Amino acid sequence: MIKAKKDPTGANIYLRVSTKAQGIDGLSIKQQEEMARAKAAELGLKVVSVFKEVESGRSTSNRRPEFRKCMDDCI
């Protein structure tokens, strides 16, 4: 979770899984989002944007377009 530059009380959430099978292990994007939204609420932040990706951890960040979008939208 990263502060959004468009809204000082807002947060962007970046979610990633390496494979679609990770959901079986309880690491699904849906579960990550639920936990991140709960933490944002606990911190008094509102979620401005959510960026989701299925990408291997072996990939370099320049192959993660959603990560780049999230970072471009942050302070």
Backbone bond lengths (Angstrom), bond angles and torsions (degrees), N, CA, C in turn:
res aa  C-N    CA-C-N  psi(-1)  N-CA   C-N-CA  omega(-1)  CA-C   N-CA-C  phi
1 M - - - 1.433 - - 1.523 107.26 -
2 I 1.330 115.94 132.64 1.456 122.02 -176.82 1.520 108.54 -135.59
3 K 1.313 116.86 142.03 1.470 120.64 178.22 1.520 110.62 -60.25
4 A 1.300 116.41 137.64 1.458 122.29 178.18 1.518 109.68 -86.23
5 K 1.328 117.14 137.39 1.462 118.63 -177.95 1.520 112.42 -76.46
6 K 1.307 117.41 -20.57 1.465 120.60 -179.81 1.526 112.15 -77.54
7 D 1.332 116.77 -18.35 1.460 121.20 -174.85 1.528 108.89 -149.04
8 P 1.323 118.53 111.22 1.464 120.63 -176.91 1.530 114.29 -64.63
9 T 1.311 118.08 -17.80 1.465 120.38 177.55 1.526 110.87 -101.27
10 G 1.327 116.06 8.22 1.456 120.52 -177.39 1.518 112.65 -107.18
11 A 1.314 114.52 164.69 1.458 121.20 179.02 1.518 109.76 -137.65
12 N 1.312 115.23 145.82 1.452 122.09 170.94 1.519 107.47 -99.58
13 I 1.301 115.97 145.62 1.463 121.01 177.56 1.522 107.97 -119.06
14 Y 1.334 115.55 129.56 1.462 121.05 174.27 1.520 107.48 -112.07
15 L 1.322 115.95 125.67 1.459 122.34 -177.74 1.520 109.07 -122.74
16 R 1.340 115.95 137.04 1.460 118.98 179.92 1.521 109.85 -147.09
17 V 1.306 114.22 141.52 1.460 121.35 168.31 1.523 106.69 -125.50
18 S 1.319 116.02 151.07 1.461 120.28 -179.54 1.519 111.78 -78.06
19 T 1.328 115.03 -37.59 1.458 119.78 -178.98 1.517 109.09 -141.41
20 K 1.287 116.06 157.61 1.464 120.08 177.05 1.520 110.87 -62.70
21 A 1.334 117.54 -25.21 1.460 121.69 -178.87 1.517 112.84 -72.01
22 Q 1.332 119.11 -14.22 1.463 119.99 -179.09 1.517 112.59 -60.72
23 G 1.301 117.82 -26.21 1.456 120.99 178.48 1.513 112.56 -57.97
24 I 1.312 116.12 -28.56 1.464 121.19 179.38 1.527 109.73 -65.22
25 D 1.313 117.72 -33.26 1.458 122.56 -178.24 1.527 112.83 -87.17
26 G 1.312 117.46 9.66 1.450 120.34 179.17 1.519 113.67 81.43
27 L 1.303 117.93 20.61 1.452 122.12 -178.86 1.526 111.75 -115.71
28 S 1.293 116.78 27.93 1.458 120.07 -175.42 1.523 111.63 -66.22
29 I 1.302 114.90 158.27 1.462 120.57 177.28 1.523 109.74 -59.61
30 K 1.316 117.09 -38.57 1.467 120.30 179.55 1.524 110.52 -60.25
31 Q 1.318 117.51 -45.46 1.462 121.03 -179.99 1.532 111.37 -67.15
32 Q 1.319 116.73 -39.33 1.465 120.09 176.70 1.531 110.35 -61.29
33 E 1.328 115.66 -43.09 1.464 119.64 -179.12 1.520 111.67 -64.24
34 E 1.318 116.63 -41.71 1.465 120.22 178.50 1.529 110.54 -59.75
35 M 1.328 116.72 -44.02 1.464 120.68 -178.98 1.538 110.67 -67.91
36 A 1.323 117.30 -40.97 1.471 120.87 -179.55 1.528 111.04 -67.18
37 R 1.324 116.54 -40.32 1.472 119.69 178.07 1.536 110.74 -65.22
38 A 1.322 116.64 -38.92 1.467 120.41 178.28 1.530 110.30 -64.47
39 K 1.327 117.29 -41.05 1.473 120.82 178.85 1.524 110.47 -66.63
40 A 1.316 117.60 -40.71 1.466 120.61 177.64 1.520 109.99 -60.41
41 A 1.311 117.26 -44.46 1.470 121.18 178.87 1.530 110.27 -62.58
42 E 1.314 116.51 -42.04 1.470 121.39 178.78 1.540 110.90 -60.26
43 L 1.332 116.24 -34.91 1.463 121.32 -179.87 1.529 113.03 -87.21
44 G 1.320 116.18 -0.19 1.453 120.40 -179.90 1.522 113.90 76.50
45 L 1.324 116.71 23.83 1.461 121.90 179.46 1.514 110.63 -105.29
46 K 1.325 115.59 150.39 1.460 118.95 173.57 1.522 108.16 -105.43
47 V 1.309 115.93 141.78 1.457 121.16 -179.51 1.524 108.33 -76.40
48 V 1.321 115.77 121.25 1.456 122.23 -179.15 1.528 110.30 -92.20
49 S 1.341 116.09 -45.63 1.463 121.22 -177.59 1.519 110.16 -143.80
50 V 1.331 115.19 149.99 1.463 121.80 175.70 1.524 107.45 -126.59
51 F 1.318 116.04 127.32 1.455 122.59 179.77 1.522 107.87 -115.51
52 K 1.335 116.85 127.28 1.463 121.33 -174.78 1.522 110.35 -124.50
53 E 1.356 114.71 141.86 1.447 119.72 -178.90 1.525 111.33 -149.34
54 V 1.326 116.07 145.07 1.459 122.58 168.69 1.523 104.56 -113.61
55 E 1.344 114.85 105.61 1.461 120.05 -173.61 1.519 109.43 -152.85
56 S 1.298 117.43 137.98 1.454 122.07 179.43 1.522 111.40 -64.61
57 G 1.323 116.16 145.11 1.453 121.19 176.05 1.513 112.47 -67.45
58 R 1.298 117.03 -16.18 1.464 121.11 178.28 1.518 112.18 -77.77
59 S 1.313 116.26 -16.52 1.453 120.05 -179.87 1.519 110.20 -73.11
60 T 1.294 116.55 150.26 1.453 120.34 176.16 1.515 109.16 -80.50
61 S 1.329 116.33 157.65 1.462 120.55 -175.40 1.523 113.01 -61.40
62 N 1.338 117.83 -24.41 1.458 118.09 179.97 1.520 111.97 -71.68
63 R 1.322 117.39 -7.00 1.457 121.15 175.32 1.520 110.99 -101.42
64 R 1.286 116.65 11.13 1.463 121.80 179.01 1.522 109.03 -114.89
65 P 1.311 117.32 83.97 1.468 120.07 -175.60 1.524 113.84 -62.47
66 E 1.313 118.62 -33.92 1.466 120.44 179.90 1.529 110.97 -70.54
67 F 1.332 117.18 -35.34 1.457 120.66 175.89 1.524 109.83 -63.30
68 R 1.315 116.27 -43.82 1.467 120.14 179.02 1.520 111.28 -62.69
69 K 1.322 116.82 -42.07 1.476 120.47 177.82 1.524 110.35 -61.29
70 C 1.326 116.33 -43.99 1.463 120.71 179.83 1.523 110.27 -60.86
71 M 1.319 117.36 -47.33 1.459 121.12 -179.00 1.530 111.71 -65.18
72 D 1.321 116.78 -36.97 1.460 120.27 178.22 1.533 111.51 -64.93
73 D 1.320 116.26 -24.67 1.460 121.74 -176.68 1.529 112.86 -94.77
74 C 1.338 116.52 5.83 1.462 120.84 -175.68 1.526 111.69 -109.52
75 I 1.300 113.73 164.98 1.469 120.80 177.31 1.521 108.53 -68.95
